[in-house]
Amino acid sequence: YGRRRSTTGPYADNLDVDVLIVGAGFGGTFLLYEMRKAGYKTVLYEAGTSFGGTWRWNRYPGARVDSEVPVYELSIPEVWKEWTWSTNYPNYQELQQYFDHVDKVLDLSRDCAFETCVTGAEFDEQSGKWNVRTVDGRTAKAQFLIVAAGFAAKRYIPDFNTLEKFKGTMFHSSFWPTDGVDVRGKRCAVIGTGASGVQIAQEWGPIAGELKVFQRTPNLAIPMGKRDLSVEEQSRLKPFYPELYAYRETTFGGLCFDFSKKNTFDDSPSQRQEFYQQLWDHGGFAFWLGNYKDYLYDAKANREVYNFWAKKQRSRIHDPRKRDLLCPLEPPHPFGVKRPCLEQNFYEQFNRPNVDVVDISEASGNAIVEFTETGIKTADGSHHELDVIAIATGFDITTGGMTSMGLKSVKGTYLQDEWKKAAHTYLGTTVSGYPNMFHLYGPHGPTLLSNGPTSVEIQGRWIRDAINKINSQKLKFIDPTEEASMMWKNRINELSDISLFPTTKSTYMGGSLPGKAFEQVNYAGGMSKYKEEINAVLPDWKGFRTV
Ligand code: N01
């Protein structure tokens, strides 16, 4: 970071702007557009080299989105009118092209400083401005600070014994070399079976000499339903896009479908099988967030879904040992309380003689003991000889981006200390002690339970409206109270506690990082309810100190 491209415009030192945004993914992009449209002098700082956020960093083999386009898209007409996709689930390269298109159409780059990493920011109550510092010593003042760092900004590499000893090629999934890694004929391993691990395994199975997937918990993956999209099909549908973008805000997940209005046992067993089959054939998250409305709340209903899933996926794996590890008859956890990955041919990979799954679950007692110069040792005494390792162990989920930029509160404390265990926010958009700071697509919003673009548009418009209101009321700043933050945390827990989410350790419940609290990090009441709740506080600044 810190290679300043220029000394002028957004790269200048001592900037004084109305709004400073950090992060050029969907959130930052949308807000830069909205803020400029509302007439604010805005600058965006981005650590990477261009727009795209997660899609610039996650270049691992097979990286592909798991929400369908055009739902996974900004609703800005100038953008979608001129854009067509090759498939309903584009890969990272096509998403990068999409972001280049967004940049060009909306003329965004002129207000962006790339390779600009924020290392400190504090609010001065006297002047009512944030003082922001970058890694190369630049400073900027801004009335409003918007943190759009995303939920996967800080990668997590477990503290494996003697990791540094390994002499082969090893990368974390979110820090993959631009030129890729040639695995043809090589002995490869993937550690982790989240969405990243599953996608890498699919890509490597057919070409690696040998592939070992180190699995702690099976991913209850479901079919993606990827297909080609023609220009004609997209042109035919475009007149309906505004309706689609309005509709997605009314659903639980911000998608183009919603949970069924029925409970599981309202239907007869045969009707249920028929319904599950329809969802399965639809592909994508329909089987997850379009299923019976009670199944994420009722264990008996959930088991029905699991049984259907297991029957389907077990039939694809020939070897009984691999089948039982990847798709056990007894659920490792309720279906859907960990994000089910969308797969294309993940299970078929294990029918290849060169692909195997290594059970490192707690129950097996076969944890990774250490890394050696030539591979990985597991507790059962095996030494797995390897040339290439993909570490797909995820992120410091939702909080990592915000706690990595030296944010200092008006009480003199740092966010990274305050949030060591868990996040405290009000509405999933503001933090007590950090006046005039807003965040989106992070902790305590619908984030990981939602379609990204839908979430950032709802939160982004709320942030825009809040900023407009602060200015029209001639306020110096707003700051949520600690009581309001507690109330919001209780609300987050209340929505989650009635569901099956708290039965299982997952990214939703704080992730894998040692020392993190086991608690819900998302608003689990659905997008439309969330929108209603956050919009209700604006008219009288309920829960905020206003100065
Ligand atoms: O990471 P994850 P990810 N030893 O945290 C395992 C989204 N995303 O990068 O399940 C061994 O989901 C861990 O095991 P367990 C995605 O939806 C989207 O895949 O905790 N293993 C798990 O298997 C998600 O929200 C897309 O038992 C260890 C894996 O590592 C977020 O990004 C693509 C371990 C981590 O899975 C992150 O996904 C990619 C250890 N010490 C990502 N610690 C799409 O749009 C952890 N694990 C398709």
Residues whose N, C-alpha, C, O or C-beta is under 5 A from the ligand:
A	BS01	N01	R64 V65 D66 P158 I191 G192 T193 G194 A195 S196 G197 R216 T217 R339 A392 T393 G394 F395 T507 S512
